[in-house]
Amino acid sequence: MMRIDAHQHFWQLAARAGSWPPPSLGAIHRDFAPADLAPLLAAHGIAGTVLVQSLPTAVDTDYLLALAEQNSFIRAVVGWADLLAPDAPATIARLASHGKLKGLRPMLQDIEDDQWIANPELAPALGAMVEHGLRLDALVLPRHLPALLHCARAYPLLPIVIDHAAKPPIADAAFGAWREDMAQLAALPNVHCKLSGLVTEARPGWTVGDLRPYAAHVLDMFGPRRVIWGSDWPVVDLAGGYPAWLAASEALLAHLGQEDRDDIFGRNACRFYGFE
């Protein structure tokens, strides 16, 4: 089975000008580079990754693309662009010309307006993403899901993946509107969901049992062909680390057949992001 980690990050603190992560998050308040991740990939049989932006700047996206050119295990990059800028379509066309740039991620969880992704002024940019075959990574919290649903319905040809299952309230052992909103999004064939980031939403000392109801709902709604596994490394180091999350993921998916597990752990990422 070829495994793909469909959600990981690299960053340099000196380039972030005080942006997240803060010094209080000591486990991840340092630089993270390909040499830090490579041993984990080798130890766990991960053949490649999708490198995802974590800073909303064009400079950061260029940095990630340069890393992708230098490191063959990076199979795809999800970058950032100002989707409301007048020149957004031209910027998107330029970025899409890079062979490994496969998607864009507006950092919706940090935008004050919960309805931002439903703004009709995004039409030129989202249309350009469709035209150039890019995907939308949706970094959302549960409160953003109704607007994301509006966007997904308006752009049925735009492939969308919900990062971290929209960060459900696992620490509170609650569901709220998350369960129904995710079901509505899952009814749309252009929407996928990443099985990632759950442990950082759980309470300290989490167990697989804490995660299971949320993972089960994602699997029930999206099915094994539209769920994509990712580590969210190095953020996962805040809640147990790469090996613990991978082991938990294997336990959460153990009831599935081998073909379904192979899809979730690798093939779905290849299909969604469009790489071999």
N, C-alpha and C positions, 0 to 999 in steps of 0.2 A: 504494500500500500504506500503510495506517495503522499506524504503529508505536506500541507501548505499552511503556514501561519499567516492568516489573512488580515492581521491587524497588529502592527508593531511600529515603534517610533525610534527615531534618533534625534538627539538635540545637543547643542552646545550652549551652556549657560551664558557665556560671554555675548552671544548673539541675541539673547532674549530680553535684555534691558529691563530686568525685574519682573518679567512675565512669569506665569506659572511654569514650574513648580516653585513654591516658596521655600525658604530655608527650613521652615518647620517640618517639611516632609523630607527628613534627612535621608531616607532610603533611596530617594530618587533625585535629590538636589545635587547633581553632578552631571558631567558630560556622559553621554551614552553614544557609542560608535559601533560600527560593524564588528570590530574585534571583540567587543563585549558580548555580543549576541551569538557569534559564530560557535563557541563551545556548547551553548545550550542547544542550538540547532543540531549539531553533530550528536550530542548525547541523546537526543530524543527523536532522531530520525526525521527531522524536518528538512524537506528538500528545497524549499524556497519560501519567500515571504512577500507580503504586500506592505510596503512602507507608507505610512499614513502621516499626513501633516499634523503638527500640534501647535503651530504658530501661524496666525493669519497675515502672512506677508509674502510678497512675491520673492523676496530674497531667500526665505526659508524653502520655498518650493524649488528654486534653482539649486539650492544646497542639496536637497533630497535627490533631485535628478542627477546631480554630479555623483553622489554616492551610488546611485543605481548603475551608472555607467562603469563605476570602478568595482562593483561587487555583483557577481553573477547570481548569487542567491536571491537578490532583490528582483523579483519577477515583475512587479508592478509598483507604481507610485500613485498615491492619491494626494494631489496637491491642493493649493488654495488659489483662488482668484477673486477679485472684487466683482461680484456678479451684478452689482448695481452701477458700476462705472460705465460711462458712455462708450468706452472702447472695449467693453467686456467681450463682445463677439470676436474681435480681432485678437485679443489676448488668449481666448480659448482656442482659436485656430492655431496660434503659435504654439501653445502648450501641447496641443493634441498632435503636433508634428513630431514630438519626441516619442520614440517607440515604446518607452515604458510608462509614459503618463497615461493612466487608464481612467482616472476619475478626479473629481473635485469635491472638497468638503468645506462648505461654509460652517463655521463653528456656532451652530444655532443655539446651543446651550448657554453661550456667553452673550447672545444678542438680547437686549432688553425686550424687544417686541416679540412676543410669543407667536405672532401671526406672520413673521417676516417672510417665511418661505412661501406664503400664499400671496405675496405682493405681486400684482399684475405687472409692475415695472421690471420684474425679473424675466419677463417673456423673451427679450432678445438673447439673454445669456443662456437660459434653459433651452431655448430653441437651438442655439449654437452647440450646446452640449449634445443634443440629440443628433444634429447634423454631423458632428465629428465623432460620434460613437463613444462618448464618454459616459461614465456612470456617476451618480450622486451618492456620496456617503452622507448619511443623515445623522449627525451628532446631536441627538435630541434627548430631552427629558420627557416624562409622561405628559406634561402640560403642552408640549409642542405637537403631539400626535394628531389632533384634529386639523391643524394647519397643514401638516405633512400629508394627511389624507386628501385634502383639497388639491395640493400640488400633484400628488400621484395620480389622481383622477384626471387632472387637466393635462398631464403629459404622459399618456399611456405608453409612449415609445421611449421614455427615459427610464433606464434601469436604476432602481433605488435600493440601497441596502441600509437598514436601520442598525446603526452601531450600538453594540452593548445591550441589545434588546430594549433600547430606550431607557435603560437604567431604572428598572422597577424598584419599588420601596421594599427591598428584601430585608433590610435591617429591622423594619417594623412588622415583618411578616404580614404585609398588607398587599392589596391589589389595586384598590380604588378603581378609577376609570381605565387604568392601563390595560386590563384584561380585555375589555370590549373594544377599546380603541385599536389594540393590536390585531384583534380578530377582523376588524373592518379593513385594516391595511393589508392583512394577509389574503383577503379575498381578491386583491388586485394582483394579476400575474406578473406585473413589472416590479413588485416589491419583494425584497429578500430581507433576511435578518441575520445578524452576526451573533453567534453564541460566543460572547466575549464580555469581559468587564463585569461579570456578575459578582465576583468575589469582593471587589472594592465597593459594592453596594450592600454587602452583607455585614453583619456585626462581626467584631473581632472574635476569633475563635470559631468561625463559621464551620459548618459541616455540609456534606453533600446533601443531607436532608433539608437544610435551609434553602439550598438552591433548586432542589428538584421540582417544586411546583411551578416555578417560573420557566425553567428549561422545558418542562413537560408541556406547558401551554404554548411556548414557541414552536416546539416540534409538532404538536397537534394542529396548530393553525397553519404554519408554513409548510409542513411536510419536509421529509429528508432531502428533497431536491432544491429547497430554497433557504436552507440554514447553512451558514458558513462559519467554520470555527476560526477563532483568533485568540491570541494570548493577551493582547493589550500590554505587552512588555514595553518598557520597564515599569509601567504603572502597576502591573500585577505584583511587583515587589512590595507594594504597600500592604498586601493582603495574602501573604503566603509564598509568593514566587511562582516561577514558571513550572517547576515540577509538580507542585501541589495543585495548580489549576489544571494542568494536563491530566493528572490522575483523576481529579474530580470530573473532568469532561468525559474521560473514558468510562467512569462509573455512571454518569448521567445518560450515556449512549449505549450502555452495555446490553440493553434489551433489544436493540435493533440488529438487523442482519448485517453481515459483513459489507454488502454492497452499499447499504445506507450509510454505514459508518465511513466507508471510503469516500462517499460523496461529501459528507459533512466535513471530514478532516482534510479534504484536498480537492476533489474533482469539482465541487461546486464553485470554489474560488477560481479555478482555472476557467470554468465556463463563464462565470459572471464577469470577471475582469478581462477575459479574452486573451489568455496566454496559454502556451503549451505546458 
